[in-house]
Amino acid sequence: MSVEKVLMGAGTALFAVMAVLMKVGTTSLGLFVTYGVLAMAGAGAAAAGKKMRDQSRSR
């Protein structure tokens, strides 16, 4: 399995975890920060995977 697919899959998984946590819902500041961290990590991993995929296609 290629690195870009792993990164994009990890990004999708982090978004799924964040969505489940938000569905449970809480007003705790700690979990609010956790949501933000998960969102940023998911977006970063997915973006890195997409960038690597695009670079490998353009070669």
N, C-alpha and C positions, 0 to 999 in steps of 0.2 A: 504494500500500500504506500502511496506517495505521501510525502510530507505535507503537501498542500491539502490533500484530502483529509489527513489527520487534523490539521489546523482548522479547516472549515467544519469538520465534524465536532471538534472540541468547542468551537464557537457556538454551534447550534445547540450542543448539549448544555452549555452554560446558560444560554437564553431559556432553554426548557426548564432548568432548575430554578432560574429567577422567576419564571412565570408561575411555577408551582408554589414557590414561596409567597408570591404576591397574591395568589388565589387564596392561600391560607389566611393572609392578611394580618397585619399587626401595626401598631403605632410606635413600636419600640424603635428608638434611634439606632440601636445597634443593628437591627435587621434592615432598617432603611439604608444604612451605610453598606451593608452586605449586598443589598440589591444593586446599588450603584457600582460596587466593585465587580459583581458578577456581570453586569451589563457592559462595563468597560472591558473586562477581560474577554468576554464573548465577542464583542465587536472587534477588538484588537486581533484575536485569533482568527476570526473569519476574514477580516481584511488582509491579514498577512497571508493566509492561505489563498485568497483570491489573487493577490498581487503575484505570488509565486506561480500560480497556475497561468496567469496572463503572460508572465515573463517567459515561461517555458513554451507557451504556444507561439510566441512571436519569434522564436529562434529558428 
